[in-house]
Amino acid sequence: MIKIEVVYATAEQQWLAELSVAPGTSALQAVEQAIANDLLPANLVLADLAIGVWSKVLKSPQSYSVKINDRVELYRPLTLDPMEIRKVRAAKARASRTKPT
């Protein structure tokens, strides 16, 4: 058996599931096993989440075989566009530097 972690977080809560899985288990199967064992929320919609290992998004989580001590991570979709946030922040900074005369 191989020891791995499966992690997921929302703004309010974090889950860290420590699992022992058989060699050859895919990242997707590890996530499904964590959900089946009630270690992650049962209402997760895996089609809406990206799956990665150690901060690297997997293009095909069903074909990646986990390795000992892997950290399988679930990534939620972004709710805000980082580029838009930067534009708003820059506009506020420009406005605060401009002093009325």
C-alpha positions in Angstrom: 0.0 0.0 0.0 1.1 3.6 -0.7 0.4 6.5 1.7 -0.9 9.7 0.1 -2.9 12.8 0.9 -6.0 14.2 -0.8 -6.8 17.8 0.0 -9.6 20.2 -0.7 -10.4 23.6 0.6 -13.2 26.2 0.5 -13.1 29.7 1.9 -14.5 28.4 5.1 -13.1 24.9 5.6 -10.2 22.6 4.7 -10.1 18.8 4.3 -7.0 16.7 4.5 -7.5 13.0 3.9 -4.7 10.6 4.5 -5.1 7.4 2.5 -3.4 4.1 1.9 -4.0 3.1 -1.7 -2.9 0.2 -3.8 0.0 0.8 -6.3 -1.4 1.8 -9.7 -4.3 3.8 -8.2 -5.0 6.9 -10.3 -5.3 10.4 -8.9 -9.0 10.3 -9.8 -9.5 7.0 -8.0 -7.8 8.4 -4.9 -10.2 11.3 -4.8 -13.2 9.0 -5.3 -11.9 6.8 -2.5 -11.6 9.8 -0.2 -15.2 10.8 -0.9 -16.4 7.2 -0.5 -14.7 7.0 2.9 -16.4 10.3 4.0 -13.0 12.1 4.2 -14.1 14.8 1.7 -17.5 16.3 1.2 -19.9 14.0 -0.6 -21.5 16.8 -2.7 -18.3 17.5 -4.7 -18.9 17.7 -8.4 -15.6 16.4 -9.8 -16.4 17.6 -13.3 -16.2 21.2 -11.9 -12.8 20.7 -10.2 -9.3 20.4 -11.5 -7.1 17.8 -10.0 -3.4 18.2 -9.4 -0.4 16.8 -7.6 1.9 19.0 -5.6 0.5 22.2 -7.3 0.7 20.9 -10.9 -2.6 20.5 -12.6 -3.0 17.1 -14.2 -4.4 17.0 -17.7 -5.5 13.4 -17.3 -6.0 12.5 -13.6 -7.5 9.1 -14.5 -4.2 8.1 -16.1 -1.8 9.5 -13.4 -0.7 6.7 -11.0 -0.1 8.2 -7.5 3.3 7.7 -5.9 4.3 7.4 -2.3 3.7 10.6 -0.3 1.9 12.3 -3.2 -0.4 15.2 -2.3 -3.5 15.0 -4.6 -5.2 18.5 -4.7 -8.6 19.5 -5.8 -8.8 23.0 -7.3 -12.0 25.0 -7.3 -12.8 27.3 -10.3 -11.9 30.9 -9.8 -14.8 33.1 -8.7 -13.0 36.4 -9.6 -10.7 37.1 -12.5 -7.2 37.9 -11.2 -6.6 40.3 -14.1 -9.7 42.3 -13.3 -8.8 42.4 -9.6 -5.3 43.9 -10.5 -7.0 46.5 -12.8 -9.3 47.6 -10.0 -6.5 47.8 -7.5 -4.3 49.8 -9.9 -7.1 52.2 -10.6 -7.6 52.8 -6.9 -3.9 53.3 -6.4 -3.8 55.9 -9.2 -6.9 57.7 -7.8 -5.3 57.9 -4.3 -2.1 59.4 -5.7 -4.0 62.1 -7.6 -4.6 65.0 -5.2 -7.3 67.6 -6.0 -5.9 71.1 -6.4 
